[in-house]
């Protein structure tokens, strides 16, 4: 099976899930639990790897705590704000049960994927807080790469298929994950999309 048709099949699966009945979307939302459990397993695996390979603490003592707390708090707040925006728009963070309309306000006025950026920050913060060398420098970077590829090759083509020109315009004007903060950017985005 060629890669392109496999990719198109996955995009179609996400599209069918996102456009199916409310009941089916609720059932598919349980896949979010699988994603969460995968993250928990990754953290556990990294701790075991540190122990088995005898890796030293990344940043021991209070210094690790002082560095990790702002990262953890910022990541959690960004993730929570993003989830709240999705819930308010009558959707979930799970791609099979998204909001029915494009969310472009709040953190989404500055970047297209603030929820995942919040997750990345949480994982980095946990790695620094726990002193886990393998979580911080092996597992999290690999996870970030996989997620960015999934967003680029699966989620974004599905959003383009489902939301059309509105999403293309949003993608053109809004960075994927690293915000370009300009004066009045949020107001400009809200005005552009009638919010």
QUIHUUR-V587525 format. One record per residue. N is the residue number from 1. PSI is psi in whole degrees, -180 to 180 (* if undefined). D_FIRST is the distance of its C-alpha to the first C-alpha in Angstrom with 1 decimal. Layout:
{{N	PSI	D_FIRST} {N	PSI	D_FIRST}}
//
This chain:
{{1	124	0.0} {2	151	3.8} {3	-41	6.5} {4	-45	8.5} {5	-32	6.9} {6	-46	6.8} {7	-46	10.2} {8	-36	11.3} {9	-42	10.7} {10	-42	12.8} {11	-44	15.3} {12	-38	15.7} {13	-46	16.4} {14	-43	19.0} {15	-47	20.4} {16	-40	20.9} {17	-46	22.5} {18	-22	24.7} {19	9	25.9} {20	-177	26.4} {21	161	29.9} {22	-40	32.0} {23	-46	31.9} {24	-41	28.1} {25	-38	28.1} {26	-42	30.8} {27	-44	28.9} {28	-22	25.8} {29	-24	28.2} {30	-18	28.5} {31	-21	25.2} {32	-32	27.5} {33	-39	29.4} {34	-43	26.3} {35	-46	26.0} {36	-46	29.7} {37	-34	29.7} {38	-40	27.0} {39	-44	29.4} {40	-42	32.3} {41	-40	30.5} {42	-43	29.7} {43	-47	33.4} {44	-46	34.5} {45	-40	32.2} {46	-39	33.6} {47	-41	37.2} {48	-39	36.6} {49	-44	35.2} {50	-45	38.3} {51	-48	40.5} {52	-38	39.0} {53	-3	38.8} {54	33	42.2} {55	142	41.2} {56	163	44.2} {57	138	44.5} {58	-60	42.9} {59	99	46.0} {60	157	48.6} {61	-154	51.3} {62	-30	52.3} {63	-44	50.7} {64	-40	47.2} {65	-46	48.5} {66	-34	49.9} {67	-41	46.6} {68	-35	44.3} {69	-48	46.3} {70	-36	45.9} {71	-45	42.2} {72	-48	41.8} {73	-45	44.1} {74	-45	42.5} {75	-44	38.9} {76	-45	40.0} {77	-41	41.9} {78	-44	39.1} {79	-47	36.7} {80	-43	39.3} {81	-42	40.2} {82	-46	36.6} {83	-43	36.0} {84	-42	39.4} {85	-41	38.4} {86	-45	35.3} {87	-40	37.4} {88	-31	40.1} {89	13	37.6} {90	44	36.7} {91	-176	33.4} {92	169	32.0} {93	-14	30.3} {94	127	27.2} {95	-22	24.5} {96	-13	24.3} {97	61	28.0} {98	171	29.0} {99	149	32.3} {100	-21	32.3} {101	158	33.5} {102	129	32.7} {103	119	35.0} {104	10	36.6} {105	180	39.8} {106	-137	40.9} {107	-22	38.7} {108	-11	36.0} {109	-19	38.5} {110	-25	38.1} {111	155	34.4} {112	-22	31.2} {113	56	30.4} {114	-28	33.8} {115	-45	32.7} {116	-36	30.2} {117	-40	32.8} {118	-42	35.2} {119	-44	32.9} {120	-44	32.5} {121	-41	36.3} {122	-45	36.9} {123	-42	34.8} {124	-43	36.5} {125	-41	39.8} {126	-41	39.2} {127	-45	38.3} {128	-45	41.5} {129	-44	43.6} {130	-13	42.6} {131	16	42.8} {132	109	39.3} {133	-44	38.2} {134	-36	34.7} {135	-46	34.1} {136	-39	35.4} {137	-8	34.1} {138	-62	30.9} {139	-47	29.4} {140	-47	30.3} {141	-39	29.0} {142	-43	25.7} {143	-45	25.6} {144	-45	26.6} {145	-47	23.9} {146	-45	21.1} {147	-42	22.8} {148	-40	23.3} {149	-41	19.6} {150	-41	18.8} {151	-48	21.6} {152	-42	20.6} {153	-14	16.9} {154	-62	17.0} {155	-47	20.7} {156	-42	22.1} {157	-34	19.6} {158	-42	20.3} {159	-40	24.0} {160	-43	23.9} {161	-42	22.3} {162	-39	24.9} {163	-11	27.9} {164	-137	27.6} {165	-35	30.3} {166	-44	32.1} {167	-40	29.4} {168	-42	28.8} {169	-44	32.6} {170	-46	32.7} {171	-37	29.9} {172	-35	31.7} {173	-7	35.0} {174	125	34.1} {175	156	32.7} {176	-52	29.7} {177	-30	31.7} {178	110	34.8} {179	143	37.3} {180	102	39.4} {181	116	42.6} {182	154	44.9} {183	130	48.1} {184	19	47.7} {185	-45	43.9} {186	-41	43.6} {187	-38	46.1} {188	-45	44.4} {189	-46	41.0} {190	-41	42.8} {191	-40	44.7} {192	-37	41.7} {193	15	39.9} {194	35	43.1} {195	*	43.5}}
//
